[in-house]
Amino acid sequence: MSTTEPVPAEPGAAEAGAAAAAVPAEPGAAAAGEKKLRPGRTNATKQRLFEASMELIGERGAAGVTVDEIAAAAGVSKGTVYYNFGSKSDLIAQLLRHGVDIMLVRLQDVRGKANDPLESMNNMVAQAMEFMDDYPSFARLWVSENWRTPGEWSAVFAELRAELLAVIGSAVESVASGYKVNESIARGSLEAAIFGAIFVVGLDRQTYNPERTREQSVAAVMTIMHGYVIK
């Protein structure tokens, strides 16, 4: 399906009411009511579309999913999708934004709960892993599309990546302020290593090593930080 189809008229009140219905959970993840720390400004329609899209995209990839399928899975009309997002491409872009917003809120929520900066970083990595457990298809979409050059959502990924790296960078700075660290390691490379390891280690556990615990995966990622700190 073309991603530049014209935007139809605003859907009626009945469709708007349907869009405001309860949010279903992604299969295999926690129920919607159990998924915590969603950004307050997001609405039920976007969350339903996010979860429906992630399930379908996880099965067939972004290119293999149509707006009709996304709308049907989310329980809204095709017109509702186009009215809110304009096109399939814009829908995917805004859903990427929505997913990162959820992750950022979770990371910021746990960051200040530990006095020790290394423990704080450990908690942030654990939250990122939990997010990937809740939304595994989002992580797969991120890895499959983020390094595609050129890509349809390259600009969106660049912006969202920068926001996530800024949060990681701030946490790394806190570690550097509280511990003696190896200053010869480029800070940007260190942040990218942590960022990449979270996605790769998390997806590897989900796909190939489900018996591996989340704690073991977090510990593996944290070896990067422990190597940065000079004992």
C-alpha atoms as an extended CHARMM CRD file, in Angstrom:
* protein
*
       231  EXT
         1         1  MET       CA              0.0000000000        0.0000000000        0.0000000000  PROA      1               0.0000000000
         2         2  SER       CA              1.2400000000        3.4690000000       -0.7950000000  PROA      2               0.0000000000
         3         3  THR       CA              2.2570000000        5.5490000000        2.2200000000  PROA      3               0.0000000000
         4         4  THR       CA              0.9960000000        8.7690000000        0.6300000000  PROA      4               0.0000000000
         5         5  GLU       CA             -2.7310000000        8.0880000000        0.3350000000  PROA      5               0.0000000000
         6         6  PRO       CA             -4.9710000000       11.1900000000        0.8090000000  PROA      6               0.0000000000
         7         7  VAL       CA             -6.4400000000       11.8380000000        4.2270000000  PROA      7               0.0000000000
         8         8  PRO       CA            -10.1930000000       11.1580000000        4.4070000000  PROA      8               0.0000000000
         9         9  ALA       CA            -12.6680000000       13.1610000000        6.4310000000  PROA      9               0.0000000000
        10        10  GLU       CA            -12.7310000000       12.9950000000       10.2170000000  PROA      10              0.0000000000
        11        11  PRO       CA            -14.4710000000        9.8540000000       11.4730000000  PROA      11              0.0000000000
        12        12  GLY       CA            -17.7580000000       10.1470000000       13.2620000000  PROA      12              0.0000000000
        13        13  ALA       CA            -18.4640000000       10.1850000000       16.9530000000  PROA      13              0.0000000000
        14        14  ALA       CA            -19.0640000000        6.4390000000       17.0500000000  PROA      14              0.0000000000
        15        15  GLU       CA            -15.5520000000        5.7860000000       15.7720000000  PROA      15              0.0000000000
        16        16  ALA       CA            -14.1170000000        8.2940000000       18.2210000000  PROA      16              0.0000000000
        17        17  GLY       CA            -15.8940000000        6.4670000000       21.0150000000  PROA      17              0.0000000000
        18        18  ALA       CA            -14.4680000000        3.1660000000       19.8370000000  PROA      18              0.0000000000
        19        19  ALA       CA            -10.9990000000        4.7070000000       19.7420000000  PROA      19              0.0000000000
        20        20  ALA       CA            -11.2900000000        5.6700000000       23.3860000000  PROA      20              0.0000000000
        21        21  ALA       CA            -12.0410000000        2.1120000000       24.4930000000  PROA      21              0.0000000000
        22        22  ALA       CA             -9.7570000000        0.1030000000       26.7620000000  PROA      22              0.0000000000
        23        23  VAL       CA             -6.2670000000       -0.6850000000       25.5190000000  PROA      23              0.0000000000
        24        24  PRO       CA             -5.5290000000       -4.3770000000       24.7880000000  PROA      24              0.0000000000
        25        25  ALA       CA             -2.2360000000       -5.9710000000       25.7490000000  PROA      25              0.0000000000
        26        26  GLU       CA              0.3120000000       -7.1440000000       23.2190000000  PROA      26              0.0000000000
        27        27  PRO       CA              0.2590000000      -10.9550000000       23.1350000000  PROA      27              0.0000000000
        28        28  GLY       CA              2.9580000000      -12.3940000000       25.3840000000  PROA      28              0.0000000000
        29        29  ALA       CA              3.3560000000       -9.1700000000       27.3660000000  PROA      29              0.0000000000
        30        30  ALA       CA              1.7170000000       -7.8900000000       30.5170000000  PROA      30              0.0000000000
        31        31  ALA       CA             -1.9010000000       -6.7490000000       30.3530000000  PROA      31              0.0000000000
        32        32  ALA       CA             -2.3970000000       -3.1270000000       29.3960000000  PROA      32              0.0000000000
        33        33  GLY       CA             -3.3570000000       -2.1640000000       32.9300000000  PROA      33              0.0000000000
        34        34  GLU       CA             -0.1290000000       -3.6890000000       34.1870000000  PROA      34              0.0000000000
        35        35  LYS       CA              2.1230000000       -1.8160000000       31.7750000000  PROA      35              0.0000000000
        36        36  LYS       CA              3.3310000000        1.0820000000       33.8100000000  PROA      36              0.0000000000
        37        37  LEU       CA              4.6730000000        4.5650000000       33.3100000000  PROA      37              0.0000000000
        38        38  ARG       CA              3.0360000000        5.5340000000       30.0630000000  PROA      38              0.0000000000
        39        39  PRO       CA              3.4260000000        9.2070000000       29.1350000000  PROA      39              0.0000000000
        40        40  GLY       CA              0.3470000000       10.9860000000       30.4060000000  PROA      40              0.0000000000
        41        41  ARG       CA             -0.2050000000       12.9790000000       27.2270000000  PROA      41              0.0000000000
        42        42  THR       CA             -0.7610000000        9.8830000000       25.0610000000  PROA      42              0.0000000000
        43        43  ASN       CA             -4.2970000000        8.6750000000       24.4290000000  PROA      43              0.0000000000
        44        44  ALA       CA             -6.0040000000        5.3340000000       24.1780000000  PROA      44              0.0000000000
        45        45  THR       CA             -6.2130000000        5.3980000000       20.3840000000  PROA      45              0.0000000000
        46        46  LYS       CA             -2.4890000000        5.8450000000       19.9270000000  PROA      46              0.0000000000
        47        47  GLN       CA             -1.7230000000        3.1280000000       22.4660000000  PROA      47              0.0000000000
        48        48  ARG       CA             -4.0760000000        0.6900000000       20.7520000000  PROA      48              0.0000000000
        49        49  LEU       CA             -2.5280000000        1.4410000000       17.3740000000  PROA      49              0.0000000000
        50        50  PHE       CA              0.9560000000        1.1390000000       18.8600000000  PROA      50              0.0000000000
        51        51  GLU       CA              0.3470000000       -2.3140000000       20.2910000000  PROA      51              0.0000000000
        52        52  ALA       CA             -1.5290000000       -3.5570000000       17.2210000000  PROA      52              0.0000000000
        53        53  SER       CA              1.1700000000       -2.2410000000       14.8920000000  PROA      53              0.0000000000
        54        54  MET       CA              3.9880000000       -3.7420000000       16.9220000000  PROA      54              0.0000000000
        55        55  GLU       CA              2.3560000000       -7.1750000000       16.8390000000  PROA      55              0.0000000000
        56        56  LEU       CA              1.8280000000       -7.0950000000       13.0600000000  PROA      56              0.0000000000
        57        57  ILE       CA              5.1910000000       -5.5200000000       12.2580000000  PROA      57              0.0000000000
        58        58  GLY       CA              6.9020000000       -8.0850000000       14.4610000000  PROA      58              0.0000000000
        59        59  GLU       CA              5.3760000000      -10.8290000000       12.3270000000  PROA      59              0.0000000000
        60        60  ARG       CA              5.9580000000       -9.4000000000        8.8270000000  PROA      60              0.0000000000
        61        61  GLY       CA              8.0020000000       -6.2210000000        9.0230000000  PROA      61              0.0000000000
        62        62  ALA       CA              6.8050000000       -2.6670000000        8.4480000000  PROA      62              0.0000000000
        63        63  ALA       CA              6.6380000000       -2.9900000000        4.6510000000  PROA      63              0.0000000000
        64        64  GLY       CA              4.4270000000       -6.0780000000        4.8400000000  PROA      64              0.0000000000
        65        65  VAL       CA              1.6780000000       -4.5340000000        6.9600000000  PROA      65              0.0000000000
        66        66  THR       CA             -1.2120000000       -2.4450000000        5.6150000000  PROA      66              0.0000000000
        67        67  VAL       CA             -3.1830000000        0.3250000000        7.2930000000  PROA      67              0.0000000000
        68        68  ASP       CA             -6.3330000000       -1.8050000000        6.9700000000  PROA      68              0.0000000000
        69        69  GLU       CA             -4.6970000000       -4.5850000000        8.9870000000  PROA      69              0.0000000000
        70        70  ILE       CA             -3.4270000000       -2.1880000000       11.6400000000  PROA      70              0.0000000000
        71        71  ALA       CA             -6.8490000000       -0.5560000000       11.9770000000  PROA      71              0.0000000000
        72        72  ALA       CA             -8.6320000000       -3.9080000000       12.2230000000  PROA      72              0.0000000000
        73        73  ALA       CA             -6.2040000000       -5.2110000000       14.8420000000  PROA      73              0.0000000000
        74        74  ALA       CA             -6.5790000000       -2.0210000000       16.8920000000  PROA      74              0.0000000000
        75        75  GLY       CA            -10.3600000000       -2.0690000000       16.6280000000  PROA      75              0.0000000000
        76        76  VAL       CA            -10.6340000000        1.3060000000       14.8660000000  PROA      76              0.0000000000
        77        77  SER       CA            -11.5770000000        2.3380000000       11.3360000000  PROA      77              0.0000000000
        78        78  LYS       CA             -9.1050000000        2.9780000000        8.5420000000  PROA      78              0.0000000000
        79        79  GLY       CA            -10.4360000000        6.5380000000        8.4730000000  PROA      79              0.0000000000
        80        80  THR       CA             -9.5040000000        6.9940000000       12.1250000000  PROA      80              0.0000000000
        81        81  VAL       CA             -5.9260000000        5.9920000000       11.3480000000  PROA      81              0.0000000000
        82        82  TYR       CA             -5.6340000000        8.4130000000        8.4360000000  PROA      82              0.0000000000
        83        83  TYR       CA             -7.3890000000       11.2240000000       10.3050000000  PROA      83              0.0000000000
        84        84  ASN       CA             -4.9750000000       10.9570000000       13.2500000000  PROA      84              0.0000000000
        85        85  PHE       CA             -1.7650000000       10.2070000000       11.3630000000  PROA      85              0.0000000000
        86        86  GLY       CA             -2.1650000000       11.1330000000        7.6770000000  PROA      86              0.0000000000
        87        87  SER       CA             -0.3480000000        8.1700000000        6.1230000000  PROA      87              0.0000000000
        88        88  LYS       CA              1.1300000000        4.7910000000        6.9510000000  PROA      88              0.0000000000
        89        89  SER       CA              4.6160000000        6.3060000000        6.9920000000  PROA      89              0.0000000000
        90        90  ASP       CA              3.5250000000        9.0120000000        9.4330000000  PROA      90              0.0000000000
        91        91  LEU       CA              1.7710000000        6.3850000000       11.5370000000  PROA      91              0.0000000000
        92        92  ILE       CA              4.9530000000        4.3320000000       11.9140000000  PROA      92              0.0000000000
        93        93  ALA       CA              6.9930000000        7.4630000000       12.6550000000  PROA      93              0.0000000000
        94        94  GLN       CA              4.6240000000        8.5810000000       15.4030000000  PROA      94              0.0000000000
        95        95  LEU       CA              4.4100000000        5.0950000000       16.8670000000  PROA      95              0.0000000000
        96        96  LEU       CA              8.2030000000        5.0060000000       17.0710000000  PROA      96              0.0000000000
        97        97  ARG       CA              7.9720000000        8.3080000000       18.9250000000  PROA      97              0.0000000000
        98        98  HSD       CA              5.3170000000        6.8500000000       21.2140000000  PROA      98              0.0000000000
        99        99  GLY       CA              7.4200000000        3.7960000000       22.0470000000  PROA      99              0.0000000000
       100       100  VAL       CA             10.4940000000        5.8660000000       22.8580000000  PROA      100             0.0000000000
       101       101  ASP       CA              8.3740000000        8.1600000000       25.0450000000  PROA      101             0.0000000000
       102       102  ILE       CA              7.3120000000        5.1310000000       27.0720000000  PROA      102             0.0000000000
       103       103  MET       CA             10.9180000000        4.0030000000       27.4700000000  PROA      103             0.0000000000
       104       104  LEU       CA             12.1710000000        7.4940000000       28.3880000000  PROA      104             0.0000000000
       105       105  VAL       CA              9.5720000000        7.8840000000       31.1280000000  PROA      105             0.0000000000
       106       106  ARG       CA             10.5380000000        4.5140000000       32.5850000000  PROA      106             0.0000000000
       107       107  LEU       CA             14.2530000000        5.3370000000       32.5020000000  PROA      107             0.0000000000
       108       108  GLN       CA             13.7960000000        8.7350000000       34.1050000000  PROA      108             0.0000000000
       109       109  ASP       CA             11.5380000000        7.2760000000       36.7730000000  PROA      109             0.0000000000
       110       110  VAL       CA             14.1350000000        4.8310000000       38.1030000000  PROA      110             0.0000000000
       111       111  ARG       CA             17.2280000000        6.9330000000       37.5840000000  PROA      111             0.0000000000
       112       112  GLY       CA             16.9880000000        9.0140000000       40.7430000000  PROA      112             0.0000000000
       113       113  LYS       CA             15.9500000000        6.1900000000       43.0630000000  PROA      113             0.0000000000
       114       114  ALA       CA             19.4960000000        5.0110000000       43.8800000000  PROA      114             0.0000000000
       115       115  ASN       CA             22.2500000000        7.0370000000       45.5260000000  PROA      115             0.0000000000
       116       116  ASP       CA             25.0100000000        5.0640000000       43.8450000000  PROA      116             0.0000000000
       117       117  PRO       CA             25.3580000000        6.0510000000       40.1510000000  PROA      117             0.0000000000
       118       118  LEU       CA             26.3640000000        2.5260000000       39.1150000000  PROA      118             0.0000000000
       119       119  GLU       CA             23.2910000000        1.1130000000       40.8110000000  PROA      119             0.0000000000
       120       120  SER       CA             21.2250000000        3.7840000000       39.1010000000  PROA      120             0.0000000000
       121       121  MET       CA             22.6530000000        2.7590000000       35.7270000000  PROA      121             0.0000000000
       122       122  ASN       CA             21.9180000000       -0.8850000000       36.5520000000  PROA      122             0.0000000000
       123       123  ASN       CA             18.2930000000        0.0360000000       37.2800000000  PROA      123             0.0000000000
       124       124  MET       CA             18.0160000000        1.9090000000       33.9840000000  PROA      124             0.0000000000
       125       125  VAL       CA             19.3510000000       -1.0530000000       32.0150000000  PROA      125             0.0000000000
       126       126  ALA       CA             16.8860000000       -3.3120000000       33.8440000000  PROA      126             0.0000000000
       127       127  GLN       CA             14.0250000000       -0.9680000000       32.9300000000  PROA      127             0.0000000000
       128       128  ALA       CA             15.0940000000       -0.9760000000       29.2790000000  PROA      128             0.0000000000
       129       129  MET       CA             15.1050000000       -4.7830000000       29.3290000000  PROA      129             0.0000000000
       130       130  GLU       CA             11.6530000000       -4.8070000000       30.9140000000  PROA      130             0.0000000000
       131       131  PHE       CA             10.3850000000       -2.4710000000       28.1820000000  PROA      131             0.0000000000
       132       132  MET       CA             11.7060000000       -4.8910000000       25.5620000000  PROA      132             0.0000000000
       133       133  ASP       CA              9.9290000000       -7.7560000000       27.3110000000  PROA      133             0.0000000000
       134       134  ASP       CA              6.6910000000       -5.7580000000       27.2560000000  PROA      134             0.0000000000
       135       135  TYR       CA              7.1060000000       -4.6660000000       23.6150000000  PROA      135             0.0000000000
       136       136  PRO       CA              9.4000000000       -7.1970000000       21.8850000000  PROA      136             0.0000000000
       137       137  SER       CA              8.2520000000       -6.2210000000       18.4000000000  PROA      137             0.0000000000
       138       138  PHE       CA              9.2640000000       -2.6070000000       18.9840000000  PROA      138             0.0000000000
       139       139  ALA       CA             12.8100000000       -3.7310000000       19.7390000000  PROA      139             0.0000000000
       140       140  ARG       CA             12.9020000000       -5.8420000000       16.5710000000  PROA      140             0.0000000000
       141       141  LEU       CA             11.5980000000       -2.9410000000       14.4860000000  PROA      141             0.0000000000
       142       142  TRP       CA             14.2130000000       -0.6570000000       16.0030000000  PROA      142             0.0000000000
       143       143  VAL       CA             17.0970000000       -2.9960000000       15.2440000000  PROA      143             0.0000000000
       144       144  SER       CA             15.9040000000       -3.8590000000       11.7310000000  PROA      144             0.0000000000
       145       145  GLU       CA             15.2610000000       -0.2670000000       10.6190000000  PROA      145             0.0000000000
       146       146  ASN       CA             17.5520000000        1.9300000000       12.7080000000  PROA      146             0.0000000000
       147       147  TRP       CA             20.7330000000        1.2240000000       10.7600000000  PROA      147             0.0000000000
       148       148  ARG       CA             19.1150000000        0.9650000000        7.3350000000  PROA      148             0.0000000000
       149       149  THR       CA             20.7240000000        3.5280000000        4.9980000000  PROA      149             0.0000000000
       150       150  PRO       CA             18.9010000000        5.2250000000        3.4780000000  PROA      150             0.0000000000
       151       151  GLY       CA             15.7410000000        4.4150000000        5.3760000000  PROA      151             0.0000000000
       152       152  GLU       CA             12.2040000000        5.7230000000        5.2760000000  PROA      152             0.0000000000
       153       153  TRP       CA             12.3810000000        6.8020000000        8.9090000000  PROA      153             0.0000000000
       154       154  SER       CA             16.0840000000        7.7060000000        9.1170000000  PROA      154             0.0000000000
       155       155  ALA       CA             15.4100000000       11.2330000000       10.3780000000  PROA      155             0.0000000000
       156       156  VAL       CA             12.9870000000        9.9500000000       13.0050000000  PROA      156             0.0000000000
       157       157  PHE       CA             15.4220000000        7.3130000000       14.2160000000  PROA      157             0.0000000000
       158       158  ALA       CA             18.2420000000        9.8740000000       14.3900000000  PROA      158             0.0000000000
       159       159  GLU       CA             16.1440000000       12.1460000000       16.5960000000  PROA      159             0.0000000000
       160       160  LEU       CA             14.9270000000        9.3690000000       18.8810000000  PROA      160             0.0000000000
       161       161  ARG       CA             18.3680000000        7.7850000000       19.1140000000  PROA      161             0.0000000000
       162       162  ALA       CA             19.8080000000       11.1390000000       20.1970000000  PROA      162             0.0000000000
       163       163  GLU       CA             17.2160000000       11.4280000000       22.9670000000  PROA      163             0.0000000000
       164       164  LEU       CA             17.9520000000        7.9550000000       24.2980000000  PROA      164             0.0000000000
       165       165  LEU       CA             21.7070000000        8.4930000000       24.1000000000  PROA      165             0.0000000000
       166       166  ALA       CA             21.3300000000       11.7800000000       25.9880000000  PROA      166             0.0000000000
       167       167  VAL       CA             19.7110000000        9.9290000000       28.8980000000  PROA      167             0.0000000000
       168       168  ILE       CA             22.4150000000        7.2620000000       28.8230000000  PROA      168             0.0000000000
       169       169  GLY       CA             25.0850000000        9.9500000000       28.5560000000  PROA      169             0.0000000000
       170       170  SER       CA             23.7440000000       11.7620000000       31.6000000000  PROA      170             0.0000000000
       171       171  ALA       CA             23.8640000000        8.5270000000       33.5970000000  PROA      171             0.0000000000
       172       172  VAL       CA             27.4160000000        7.8520000000       32.4160000000  PROA      172             0.0000000000
       173       173  GLU       CA             28.3870000000       11.3710000000       33.4840000000  PROA      173             0.0000000000
       174       174  SER       CA             27.0410000000       10.6580000000       36.9620000000  PROA      174             0.0000000000
       175       175  VAL       CA             29.2190000000        7.5360000000       37.1470000000  PROA      175             0.0000000000
       176       176  ALA       CA             32.2470000000        9.5440000000       36.0030000000  PROA      176             0.0000000000
       177       177  SER       CA             31.5390000000       12.1100000000       38.7270000000  PROA      177             0.0000000000
       178       178  GLY       CA             31.2830000000        9.4890000000       41.4530000000  PROA      178             0.0000000000
       179       179  TYR       CA             34.0410000000        7.0920000000       40.4250000000  PROA      179             0.0000000000
       180       180  LYS       CA             37.5070000000        7.1760000000       38.9550000000  PROA      180             0.0000000000
       181       181  VAL       CA             37.0500000000        6.1530000000       35.3280000000  PROA      181             0.0000000000
       182       182  ASN       CA             39.1450000000        5.4150000000       32.2610000000  PROA      182             0.0000000000
       183       183  GLU       CA             39.2190000000        8.8090000000       30.5480000000  PROA      183             0.0000000000
       184       184  SER       CA             40.8600000000        7.3430000000       27.4430000000  PROA      184             0.0000000000
       185       185  ILE       CA             37.5390000000        5.7480000000       26.4650000000  PROA      185             0.0000000000
       186       186  ALA       CA             35.5650000000        8.0220000000       24.1560000000  PROA      186             0.0000000000
       187       187  ARG       CA             32.3310000000        8.9190000000       25.9160000000  PROA      187             0.0000000000
       188       188  GLY       CA             30.2540000000        8.7530000000       22.7440000000  PROA      188             0.0000000000
       189       189  SER       CA             31.5120000000        5.2630000000       21.9300000000  PROA      189             0.0000000000
       190       190  LEU       CA             30.7950000000        4.1260000000       25.4820000000  PROA      190             0.0000000000
       191       191  GLU       CA             27.2190000000        5.4200000000       25.3110000000  PROA      191             0.0000000000
       192       192  ALA       CA             26.6870000000        3.7550000000       21.9200000000  PROA      192             0.0000000000
       193       193  ALA       CA             28.0810000000        0.4730000000       23.2830000000  PROA      193             0.0000000000
       194       194  ILE       CA             25.5980000000        0.4830000000       26.1670000000  PROA      194             0.0000000000
       195       195  PHE       CA             22.7490000000        1.4980000000       23.8700000000  PROA      195             0.0000000000
       196       196  GLY       CA             23.5120000000       -1.2370000000       21.3450000000  PROA      196             0.0000000000
       197       197  ALA       CA             24.1700000000       -3.9000000000       23.9600000000  PROA      197             0.0000000000
       198       198  ILE       CA             20.7670000000       -3.3590000000       25.5610000000  PROA      198             0.0000000000
       199       199  PHE       CA             18.9760000000       -4.1050000000       22.2920000000  PROA      199             0.0000000000
       200       200  VAL       CA             21.2360000000       -6.9360000000       21.1260000000  PROA      200             0.0000000000
       201       201  VAL       CA             21.4800000000       -8.7460000000       24.4650000000  PROA      201             0.0000000000
       202       202  GLY       CA             17.7650000000       -8.2870000000       25.1100000000  PROA      202             0.0000000000
       203       203  LEU       CA             16.7200000000       -9.6170000000       21.7100000000  PROA      203             0.0000000000
       204       204  ASP       CA             19.2120000000      -12.4760000000       21.8880000000  PROA      204             0.0000000000
       205       205  ARG       CA             17.6450000000      -13.5970000000       25.1590000000  PROA      205             0.0000000000
       206       206  GLN       CA             14.1330000000      -13.4030000000       23.7240000000  PROA      206             0.0000000000
       207       207  THR       CA             14.9700000000      -15.1550000000       20.4650000000  PROA      207             0.0000000000
       208       208  TYR       CA             17.6650000000      -17.6980000000       21.2580000000  PROA      208             0.0000000000
       209       209  ASN       CA             18.0880000000      -17.9640000000       25.0280000000  PROA      209             0.0000000000
       210       210  PRO       CA             14.7120000000      -17.6220000000       26.7660000000  PROA      210             0.0000000000
       211       211  GLU       CA             16.0740000000      -19.5460000000       29.7280000000  PROA      211             0.0000000000
       212       212  ARG       CA             18.4610000000      -16.6750000000       30.4440000000  PROA      212             0.0000000000
       213       213  THR       CA             17.1020000000      -14.3800000000       33.1390000000  PROA      213             0.0000000000
       214       214  ARG       CA             16.6800000000      -10.6540000000       32.7590000000  PROA      214             0.0000000000
       215       215  GLU       CA             19.1160000000      -10.1730000000       35.6450000000  PROA      215             0.0000000000
       216       216  GLN       CA             21.7890000000      -12.1310000000       33.7690000000  PROA      216             0.0000000000
       217       217  SER       CA             21.2560000000       -9.9850000000       30.6960000000  PROA      217             0.0000000000
       218       218  VAL       CA             21.4740000000       -6.7880000000       32.7370000000  PROA      218             0.0000000000
       219       219  ALA       CA             24.6900000000       -8.0050000000       34.3620000000  PROA      219             0.0000000000
       220       220  ALA       CA             26.2000000000       -8.6890000000       30.9280000000  PROA      220             0.0000000000
       221       221  VAL       CA             25.4380000000       -5.1540000000       29.7300000000  PROA      221             0.0000000000
       222       222  MET       CA             26.7650000000       -3.6670000000       32.9650000000  PROA      222             0.0000000000
       223       223  THR       CA             30.1900000000       -5.2310000000       32.3930000000  PROA      223             0.0000000000
       224       224  ILE       CA             30.7030000000       -2.3330000000       29.9700000000  PROA      224             0.0000000000
       225       225  MET       CA             30.3160000000        0.1550000000       32.8140000000  PROA      225             0.0000000000
       226       226  HSD       CA             32.3500000000       -1.8970000000       35.2650000000  PROA      226             0.0000000000
       227       227  GLY       CA             35.1610000000       -1.9310000000       32.7150000000  PROA      227             0.0000000000
       228       228  TYR       CA             34.9200000000        1.8580000000       32.4660000000  PROA      228             0.0000000000
       229       229  VAL       CA             35.3700000000        2.2690000000       36.2260000000  PROA      229             0.0000000000
       230       230  ILE       CA             38.9550000000        1.9800000000       37.4650000000  PROA      230             0.0000000000
       231       231  LYS       CA             39.1320000000       -0.2460000000       40.5350000000  PROA      231             0.0000000000
